[in-house]
Amino acid sequence: MNKDEIIKNLSENGFVILRSVLPQSECSNYVSTLEKIYENEHHMYANANTESVLANKSNEKVVYNLHNKEGDWMRILDHSIVHEIIGPLLRQGSYRDSEPFYLYNSSARTPLLGNPGQQIHVDSNLPGINYPMMINALWYFEDADALNGGTVVIPNTIHVTEFAEDGKSDYESKIVIEAKAGDVLLFNGNLWHGGGPNIDGRSRWAAVLGYARWFIKPSFDTIRNTSRDTYDKMTERQRKLLGFDLNPPKNEYERINRRSNHPELPRV
């Protein structure tokens, strides 16, 4: 498929998979880096909201805020192939189809043996809206299938104006994405989806990058969790990608516009 066909597929079906975007050697490096980060940091994570099934991370490994972790994460966060595909869709319907999108979330996960799989859900928090408000990019660093937690999608759900049933992870119409290390799955935040169960115990690390229209609230406060050293290494485009020009003004004396003309320094 050419770029226009890929965009059309993503727009109409809600998901599309790009094959062999990264070489195996890079994928292996990302897996090693993620294992190291997880071992060093997971014991410091705040407790999850146990009332939410999706917030329960006890049967998976997760690394958050990839932008400020060890490794060349900008290689995938700011990947031109992905941005050329999702950009037109995330600008569609905005004023002159020109308003920006940004990276509202960056994390990586692998389900552990016995993980029952996530309940089917949407990421947009508002199902059935006309335009895609957010698009996710799953970068697979290891092979994924129905036995080790492959991503489950429910076709024809991007325009459904209701949420998936609480606690339900199995639908007759489901498709399990079979991906190889180096593949990238792009999907509309309105698509019903979930991580599948890990039956055979194989690792399945994948980065989960969420891109959203500029006014969507981020998962974490990037303005405060990014060090000045990390910020200084970014290009201006990357600073905007992470939302450093989207922080609202403190008051009317500081600034009136909701968006700044230039990226602002981190507030560590």
KOLPA-983532 format. One line per 8 residues: number of its first residue (from 1); their letters; for each residue x, y negated, z negated of N, C-alpha, C. Coordinates in steps of 0.05 Angstrom, whole numbers. Layout:
residues N
NUM	A	X Y Z X Y Z X Y Z | ...
This chain:
residues 268
1	MNKDEIIK	17 24 0 0 0 0 17 -25 0 | 9 -45 15 23 -71 14 11 -87 -10 | 23 -111 -14 15 -126 -38 -15 -134 -37 | -26 -141 -14 -54 -149 -13 -72 -125 -19 | -65 -102 -10 -80 -78 -16 -79 -71 -45 | -56 -75 -57 -53 -69 -86 -71 -88 -102 | -70 -114 -95 -86 -133 -109 -116 -127 -106 | -124 -119 -82 -152 -112 -77 -160 -88 -94
9	NLSENGFV	-143 -68 -95 -148 -44 -111 -151 -50 -140 | -133 -67 -151 -135 -74 -179 -160 -90 -184 | -167 -108 -165 -191 -125 -169 -216 -109 -168 | -218 -89 -150 -243 -75 -147 -245 -51 -165 | -223 -37 -170 -224 -12 -186 -216 -16 -215 | -202 -38 -220 -194 -44 -248 -167 -33 -255 | -155 -16 -238 -129 -6 -244 -115 3 -219 | -88 3 -220 -72 12 -198 -45 20 -209
17	ILRSVLPQ	-32 40 -197 -6 48 -207 15 44 -186 | 37 32 -194 60 26 -177 81 48 -183 | 90 61 -162 109 83 -166 138 74 -164 | 154 86 -181 184 83 -179 193 54 -178 | 183 38 -197 192 10 -198 219 8 -212 | 224 25 -232 250 25 -246 265 51 -241 | 291 51 -239 307 75 -236 308 90 -263 | 312 117 -261 313 134 -285 333 125 -305
25	SECSNYVS	356 115 -296 377 107 -315 368 84 -333 | 354 65 -322 344 43 -338 323 52 -357 | 306 71 -349 285 81 -366 297 95 -390 | 318 111 -385 332 125 -407 344 105 -427 | 355 83 -417 366 63 -435 345 50 -452 | 321 45 -440 299 33 -456 290 52 -477 | 288 78 -471 280 97 -491 299 98 -515 | 325 99 -509 345 99 -530 343 74 -547
33	TLEKIYEN	340 51 -534 337 26 -549 313 25 -567 | 290 35 -556 265 35 -572 267 54 -596 | 280 77 -593 283 95 -615 300 82 -637 | 321 68 -629 338 55 -648 323 32 -663 | 309 16 -648 294 -6 -660 273 5 -680 | 259 25 -671 238 37 -688 249 47 -714 | 271 62 -713 283 73 -737 293 52 -756 | 303 30 -745 313 8 -761 292 -10 -773
41	EHHMYANA	268 -11 -760 249 -32 -768 222 -22 -778 | 214 3 -771 186 10 -776 179 10 -806 | 198 15 -823 192 15 -852 186 -13 -863 | 191 -34 -846 185 -61 -855 159 -72 -845 | 145 -56 -828 119 -65 -817 99 -69 -839 | 82 -89 -834 59 -94 -852 40 -71 -849 | 24 -66 -871 4 -45 -869 -18 -52 -849 | -26 -31 -834 -47 -36 -815 -75 -37 -828
49	NTESVLAN	-94 -49 -814 -121 -50 -823 -133 -22 -820 | -135 -7 -841 -144 21 -840 -173 24 -831 | -189 2 -832 -216 3 -823 -218 6 -793 | -197 -2 -779 -197 0 -750 -182 25 -741 | -195 42 -726 -182 67 -716 -158 60 -699 | -161 39 -682 -139 32 -664 -115 20 -678 | -120 9 -702 -98 -3 -718 -82 18 -733 | -92 42 -734 -78 63 -749 -54 73 -733
57	KSNEKVVY	-30 67 -741 -6 74 -727 10 97 -740 | -4 111 -758 11 132 -773 19 156 -756 | 7 160 -733 13 183 -717 25 175 -690 | 40 153 -690 53 144 -666 77 126 -674 | 95 122 -656 117 103 -660 110 78 -644 | 114 55 -656 108 30 -643 130 9 -648 | 137 -6 -628 156 -28 -631 141 -53 -620 | 142 -75 -636 127 -99 -628 146 -121 -619
65	NLHNKEGD	135 -141 -606 150 -166 -599 176 -159 -585 | 174 -147 -562 198 -138 -548 216 -162 -540 | 204 -185 -536 220 -208 -527 243 -215 -545 | 240 -209 -571 262 -217 -589 277 -193 -601 | 275 -170 -586 289 -146 -595 314 -141 -578 | 331 -124 -588 355 -116 -573 348 -105 -546 | 363 -112 -525 358 -100 -499 349 -122 -479 | 351 -116 -454 344 -135 -433 314 -132 -426
73	WMRILDHS	297 -141 -444 269 -139 -440 257 -158 -420 | 271 -180 -415 262 -199 -394 261 -186 -367 | 277 -165 -364 277 -150 -338 250 -141 -331 | 234 -133 -351 207 -124 -344 185 -145 -352 | 190 -161 -372 170 -181 -380 166 -201 -358 | 187 -207 -343 186 -228 -322 191 -215 -295 | 180 -192 -290 185 -177 -265 169 -189 -242 | 183 -196 -220 170 -211 -198 148 -194 -185
81	IVHEIIGP	153 -168 -182 133 -151 -168 106 -151 -183 | 107 -148 -209 83 -148 -226 70 -176 -225 | 85 -197 -228 74 -224 -229 61 -232 -202 | 72 -223 -180 60 -229 -154 33 -216 -151 | 29 -194 -165 3 -179 -163 -18 -190 -182 | -10 -195 -207 -29 -203 -227 -35 -233 -227 | -16 -249 -217 -19 -278 -217 -44 -287 -203 | -49 -279 -178 -74 -289 -164 -99 -282 -179
89	LLRQGSYR	-100 -258 -192 -124 -250 -206 -128 -265 -232 | -106 -272 -246 -108 -286 -272 -112 -316 -268 | -108 -325 -243 -113 -354 -237 -140 -357 -224 | -152 -335 -214 -177 -336 -199 -199 -348 -216 | -213 -367 -205 -236 -379 -219 -228 -403 -236 | -202 -407 -241 -194 -430 -257 -194 -455 -239 | -189 -478 -251 -190 -503 -235 -170 -501 -213 | -180 -502 -188 -163 -500 -164 -147 -474 -163
97	DSEPFYLY	-156 -454 -178 -142 -428 -179 -112 -432 -186 | -107 -451 -204 -79 -458 -209 -70 -458 -238 | -89 -452 -257 -81 -453 -285 -63 -430 -292 | -45 -433 -311 -25 -412 -316 -35 -389 -332 | -20 -367 -331 -24 -344 -348 2 -340 -364 | 1 -324 -385 25 -321 -401 25 -293 -414 | 47 -286 -426 50 -260 -439 39 -262 -468 | 15 -251 -473 3 -254 -499 11 -231 -518
105	NSSARTPL	22 -210 -507 30 -187 -523 52 -171 -510 | 71 -161 -526 91 -143 -515 99 -123 -536 | 94 -98 -531 100 -77 -550 106 -51 -534 | 113 -30 -549 118 -4 -537 109 17 -556 | 100 40 -546 90 61 -563 94 88 -551 | 95 108 -569 95 136 -561 79 151 -582 | 58 166 -574 43 181 -593 59 206 -602 | 55 213 -627 69 236 -639 52 262 -635
113	LGNPGQQI	65 285 -639 51 310 -638 27 310 -657 | 4 318 -646 -20 319 -663 -36 293 -661 | -25 272 -649 -41 247 -646 -66 255 -630 | -90 249 -641 -115 257 -628 -123 240 -604 | -108 219 -599 -116 201 -577 -132 177 -588 | -131 156 -573 -146 132 -582 -175 134 -573 | -192 121 -588 -219 119 -578 -219 101 -553 | -237 106 -534 -238 90 -510 -247 62 -518
121	HVDSNLPG	-234 42 -506 -239 14 -514 -232 -5 -491 | -238 -31 -495 -229 -52 -477 -210 -70 -493 | -193 -84 -479 -175 -103 -492 -184 -132 -491 | -204 -137 -474 -212 -165 -470 -229 -176 -492 | -240 -159 -509 -259 -168 -531 -285 -179 -520 | -289 -179 -494 -313 -190 -482 -319 -175 -456 | -332 -152 -457 -336 -135 -434 -354 -148 -412 | -348 -140 -387 -365 -147 -365 -363 -176 -355
129	INYPMMIN	-343 -191 -362 -340 -218 -353 -332 -219 -323 | -338 -241 -309 -335 -242 -280 -306 -240 -271 | -288 -255 -285 -260 -255 -277 -243 -240 -297 | -221 -228 -288 -203 -215 -307 -191 -236 -326 | -195 -233 -352 -183 -251 -371 -155 -243 -379 | -150 -217 -377 -124 -206 -383 -119 -181 -366 | -93 -177 -360 -85 -154 -345 -61 -142 -359 | -61 -116 -364 -40 -103 -377 -21 -88 -357
137	ALWYFEDA	4 -88 -364 24 -73 -349 36 -52 -367 | 32 -27 -361 45 -5 -376 69 5 -361 | 92 1 -372 117 10 -360 125 36 -373 | 123 58 -357 129 84 -367 159 89 -366 | 171 95 -389 200 101 -391 204 131 -391 | 183 146 -395 184 175 -395 159 186 -381 | 160 210 -371 138 222 -357 114 224 -376 | 90 219 -365 65 221 -382 44 237 -367
145	DALNGGTV	30 254 -382 9 270 -370 -12 276 -392 | -30 295 -386 -52 301 -404 -42 315 -429 | -17 325 -430 -8 340 -453 8 323 -473 | 18 300 -465 35 285 -483 25 256 -487 | -1 252 -483 -13 226 -489 -15 208 -466 | -19 219 -442 -22 203 -418 -46 184 -421 | -44 161 -408 -65 140 -409 -91 150 -396 | -113 146 -410 -139 154 -400 -154 129 -391
153	VIPNTIHV	-165 130 -367 -182 107 -357 -209 118 -349 | -229 101 -352 -256 107 -344 -263 90 -320 | -264 101 -296 -269 85 -272 -296 70 -273 | -298 49 -257 -323 34 -253 -334 22 -279 | -316 14 -297 -325 2 -322 -317 -27 -326 | -304 -39 -306 -294 -67 -311 -317 -87 -312 | -341 -80 -301 -363 -98 -301 -385 -89 -320 | -380 -68 -336 -400 -59 -355 -401 -79 -378
161	TEFAEDGK	-425 -87 -385 -428 -109 -404 -433 -98 -433 | -421 -76 -439 -423 -65 -466 -396 -52 -473 | -392 -47 -499 -368 -34 -509 -371 -4 -507 | -349 10 -505 -349 39 -506 -359 47 -534 | -368 71 -536 -379 81 -562 -357 85 -583 | -362 75 -607 -343 77 -628 -336 107 -634 | -310 112 -636 -301 138 -643 -300 158 -620 | -309 150 -597 -310 169 -574 -285 166 -556
169	SDYESKIV	-272 188 -551 -248 188 -534 -250 205 -509 | -273 218 -505 -276 236 -483 -301 229 -467 | -297 223 -441 -319 217 -423 -316 235 -398 | -338 245 -388 -337 263 -365 -323 251 -341 | -325 224 -337 -314 211 -314 -285 202 -318 | -273 210 -340 -246 200 -347 -226 210 -326 | -205 194 -323 -181 202 -307 -157 199 -325 | -140 219 -326 -115 217 -341 -93 210 -321
177	IEAKAGDV	-80 187 -326 -59 178 -308 -35 195 -312 | -26 208 -290 -1 223 -291 20 205 -279 | 39 198 -296 60 179 -288 88 190 -292 | 106 181 -276 134 189 -279 149 165 -291 | 172 171 -304 188 149 -314 195 130 -291 | 191 104 -296 195 84 -276 170 74 -262 | 147 88 -267 122 78 -256 110 56 -273 | 92 40 -262 79 19 -276 49 20 -271
185	LLFNGNLW	33 22 -292 4 21 -289 -6 -7 -296 | -20 -19 -277 -33 -45 -281 -63 -41 -285 | -75 -53 -305 -103 -50 -308 -116 -74 -321 | -140 -80 -312 -157 -102 -322 -163 -97 -352 | -162 -118 -368 -168 -115 -396 -197 -107 -402 | -214 -109 -381 -242 -101 -384 -246 -71 -379 | -225 -58 -369 -228 -29 -362 -229 -13 -388 | -248 6 -389 -249 24 -412 -225 43 -409
193	HGGGPNID	-210 45 -431 -185 61 -429 -177 69 -457 | -156 85 -459 -144 93 -485 -120 111 -481 | -104 113 -501 -82 132 -501 -92 160 -506 | -83 179 -491 -92 206 -495 -79 220 -518 | -88 245 -525 -76 260 -547 -49 272 -539 | -32 275 -559 -6 288 -554 -8 317 -564 | -9 335 -545 -14 363 -552 12 379 -553 | 31 372 -536 56 388 -535 80 375 -549
201	GRSRWAAV	77 351 -559 98 338 -575 119 324 -559 | 118 323 -533 138 309 -517 135 279 -521 | 158 265 -522 158 236 -525 147 223 -499 | 134 200 -502 122 187 -479 123 156 -484 | 147 146 -487 151 118 -491 141 102 -467 | 126 81 -472 118 62 -451 115 35 -463 | 124 15 -449 120 -13 -457 92 -22 -449 | 79 -36 -467 51 -46 -463 53 -76 -462
209	LGYARWFI	52 -88 -438 54 -116 -435 27 -128 -428 | 18 -147 -443 -8 -159 -438 -5 -188 -428 | -17 -193 -404 -16 -220 -393 -44 -231 -393 | -47 -256 -401 -74 -268 -404 -75 -297 -395 | -98 -306 -391 -102 -335 -385 -92 -351 -408 | -83 -375 -403 -67 -390 -422 -82 -396 -448 | -108 -396 -448 -123 -403 -472 -130 -380 -490 | -122 -355 -482 -127 -332 -499 -107 -331 -522
217	KPSFDTIR	-117 -325 -546 -100 -324 -569 -80 -301 -568 | -54 -306 -574 -34 -285 -573 -36 -265 -596 | -24 -241 -592 -24 -221 -613 -7 -229 -637 | 15 -243 -632 33 -253 -653 40 -282 -647 | 50 -296 -667 57 -324 -664 86 -326 -653 | 88 -325 -627 114 -326 -613 129 -352 -620 | 115 -373 -624 128 -399 -630 144 -397 -656 | 135 -380 -674 149 -378 -700 165 -353 -703
225	NTSRDTYD	162 -333 -685 177 -308 -689 201 -306 -670 | 206 -326 -654 228 -326 -636 251 -343 -647 | 275 -332 -647 298 -347 -657 307 -368 -637 | 320 -388 -647 331 -409 -629 351 -396 -609 | 366 -377 -618 386 -364 -601 373 -350 -578 | 351 -335 -584 336 -322 -563 324 -342 -543 | 312 -363 -554 300 -384 -538 320 -397 -519 | 344 -402 -529 364 -415 -513 373 -398 -490
233	KMTERQRK	370 -372 -491 379 -354 -470 358 -352 -448 | 334 -362 -453 312 -360 -434 314 -382 -413 | 303 -376 -389 299 -397 -369 274 -412 -376 | 270 -435 -364 245 -450 -369 221 -434 -361 | 222 -419 -339 200 -402 -331 194 -382 -352 | 214 -370 -364 210 -349 -385 198 -361 -410 | 207 -386 -417 196 -399 -440 166 -405 -436 | 158 -412 -412 130 -416 -406 115 -390 -406
241	LLGFDLNP	128 -369 -396 115 -343 -396 108 -334 -424 | 124 -341 -443 119 -333 -471 102 -354 -486 | 93 -375 -472 74 -393 -484 85 -416 -500 | 110 -423 -495 122 -445 -511 111 -472 -502 | 96 -473 -481 83 -498 -473 53 -498 -479 | 44 -477 -494 15 -474 -498 7 -479 -527 | 26 -485 -544 20 -489 -572 3 -515 -575 | -20 -514 -588 -36 -538 -591 -22 -559 -608
249	PKNEYERI	-28 -585 -603 -16 -606 -619 -25 -604 -648 | -8 -613 -666 -15 -613 -695 -38 -632 -700 | -36 -655 -687 -57 -676 -690 -56 -695 -667 | -73 -715 -668 -75 -734 -645 -51 -753 -643 | -34 -754 -664 -11 -771 -664 13 -757 -651 | 13 -731 -651 34 -715 -639 31 -713 -609 | 6 -705 -601 0 -701 -573 -30 -699 -571 | -42 -706 -547 -70 -703 -543 -77 -680 -525
257	NRRSNHPE	-61 -675 -505 -66 -652 -486 -63 -626 -501 | -79 -606 -493 -78 -580 -505 -53 -565 -497 | -43 -571 -473 -18 -558 -464 3 -580 -462 | 28 -572 -469 50 -591 -467 61 -590 -438 | 73 -612 -430 85 -613 -403 111 -596 -401 | 123 -592 -424 148 -577 -424 148 -557 -448 | 163 -535 -446 165 -516 -468 176 -530 -493 | 164 -524 -516 173 -535 -541 191 -516 -556
265	LPRV	208 -526 -573 226 -509 -588 211 -491 -608 | 223 -468 -614 211 -450 -634 209 -464 -661 | 189 -455 -677 186 -467 -703 192 -445 -724 | 216 -436 -724 224 -414 -741 223 -423 -771
